[in-house]
Amino acid sequence: YTLDNNVLSLEKRKFYEENGFLVIKNLVSDADIERFRVEFEKICKKESKPAGLVVMRDVSLAKSEYIPSEKTTVKVQNLHDDKELFRYCTLSE
């Protein structure tokens, strides 16, 4: 539920209320997106393992021949210990 405000248009508010999310294109720079993607891929490939980070993988692929990658990763939790990924949460945008 949203209230009248001068930040979101009525159309965006309705979309959010119906879908639970908003897409704001070009909010984060391409350079930042690339940095986050590279760090995420390192974590998915087990090249980086920040303390406290939890990586959840597709259980159906866990015992298969697939190499750990972003395609088998379902969720990353506790990313506050990864300085690069957590930077996304603190962007002023």
PASEKE-946223 format. One record per atom (N, C-alpha, C, O): x, y, z. Coordinates in steps of 0.05 Angstrom, whole numbers, plus 5000, padded with zeros to 4 digits. Each point is the difference from the previous one (the first is absolute). Layout:
<bamars>
XYZ;...
</bamars>
This chain:
<bamars>
501749765000;498350245000;501850255000;501850025016;497650164966;501650254998;498250245005;497549994996;503750235012;498550255005;500750204977;502149974987;496250235010;500650214981;502750135007;500550055023;501149994956;502650135005;500950134974;498849964979;503450195023;501050134976;502449854988;501450124983;499049635025;502349844989;499149814978;501349984980;496549895025;499049804981;497450104987;498350125013;501549834961;497650074985;497849805009;500649795011;496950284984;497849825006;500349744986;499549795011;501550224964;500449764984;502149825013;499649755002;502650365008;502149845013;499049895027;500749785007;497750385007;498949905026;498249774995;500149805015;498250214965;498149784994;501649754992;499349785008;502850264975;501649774992;501349875025;499949765003;501250405015;501249905025;497949855017;500649785009;497150334994;497949885016;499149734988;499349825015;500750164959;499149764987;502149794998;499549765002;503150324995;502249824995;502049975023;501549805001;498650405016;501849985023;502950094994;501749975017;498850144960;502650104993;499850224978;497950034987;504350125010;500250204979;502649954985;501949915011;498150154963;502449994984;500650294993;498450144987;503949965021;500850274993;502549974983;502249965010;497550064964;502149964980;502250215003;499550235006;503049674991;502450175001;500450145026;501450215001;497549695021;500450125026;502949965009;501250175012;499949594983;502749935008;501750004974;499249904980;503250225022;501750024977;500849734989;500149805015;500550194959;501049754988;502649915013;500449765003;501350435004;502649935013;499549865026;501349805006;496850305010;499449875026;498849734996;500749815013;497450174968;498749744994;502249794992;499849775009;502150324975;502149814992;501749915024;500749775003;500050425015;501549935024;498449805018;501249815010;496250244993;498449815016;499849734987;500149795013;499650214960;499849754986;502649835002;499949765005;502450374993;502549865002;500349885028;500849775003;498650395018;500249895027;498049775005;500749805012;496950234978;498049795002;501049744987;499749785011;501450254965;501049764986;502349875015;500149755001;501650415011;502249885017;498949845023;501049785006;496950325006;498849865023;498749744990;500349795012;498250234966;498749764989;501949794992;499449765002;503050314988;502049814991;501849925023;502049854995;497450245029;501649945024;502950104998;501849905013;498650314972;502650144998;500250205023;502250095007;495649985005;499950195023;498049905020;497849914992;502950095033;498249905021;500250195024;501349935020;497350304979;500050185023;498849865025;498149854998;503050215025;499149885025;497050065004;499250234995;499349585013;497250045006;498149994977;497649985003;503550034973;498349994975;498949724997;501449805003;496050184990;498749744995;499250004971;498550174991;502449624995;499249964971;498249764999;500849785009;496950264979;498149774997;499949934971;499750174982;500649575013;500149904972;497549834995;498749905018;500850064957;497749834991;500649725009;501949874992;496450025025;500349745012;500149784979;501449805002;497050234977;499949804979;502649984984;500549804987;501250415015;502650004986;502349945018;502349984991;497250005035;502149985020;501949764995;502450035004;496549744987;501749764996;500449954971;500649774992;499050424991;500349964971;502850084992;501750065017;498849934957;502750064990;500450304996;502150094991;495850075015;500350294996;502050135019;500149935024;501550254965;501950155016;498550235013;498450124987;502249935039;498650235013;500350254984;502250084992;495550055003;500050254984;497650165007;498449925017;501350324971;497650165005;497549864990;497850075008;502449744974;497749864989;498949795020;497649924998;504049995020;499149815020;499550125028;499149875018;501450394984;499650145025;497250115002;499150144981;499649805041;497250095004;499950265016;498450184994;503349835027;499950235018;502650045014;501549815006;499250454999;502350075016;499050155024;498650214997;502049705027;499150135025;502450115015;502249924997;497250275021;502050125018;502250144984;502349975007;496950174972;502150124983;501250255013;501750134988;497449945036;501150235014;503049975006;501450205005;499649554995;502849965005;501750014975;502550005001;496350034976;501450034975;499950304993;497950104992;504450045011;500050294997;499050094972;498650204998;502249654981;499250084973;497049974996;498750184990;500249595017;497149964996;498350175018;497950114992;503049935033;498550175019;500050294991;498250155007;503849934978;500150274990;497450074984;499150224999;499849574988;497550044985;497850105019;498450174992;501549735032;497950085020;500450285010;498150125011;504249994985;500650275011;500250214979;500750235006;498749704969;500250204978;497950225005;497849955009;503050294987;498350235004;497650004980;497950115006;502549784971;497949984980;497649865011;498049964986;
</bamars>
